[in-house]
Amino acid sequence: MIGIPDSGERIVAALEGLPGVRTEVAGDLADAVRLARTLTPAGGAVLLSPAAPSYGRFRNFEHRSEVFAQAVRDTAPLM
């Protein structure tokens, strides 16, 4: 589980220490995608699952998903 501001640190703190749950905190959504690329094994999946509103960081949920999709494209390996 990779948490991002503003509530990600609290969520990560609540999950820390649970068996089988790896937790990390990223500075923002793009950093979280980069971190996920390094932590996810080949053939794995990364899920954007907002657990809290992100007012002030994104205009709305569509903008948040656009930023996520762009970060995925920006970090995609060249083929």
Helices and strands as residue ranges (DSSP letters): E 2-3, H 8-15, E 24-25, H 29-39, H 61-75
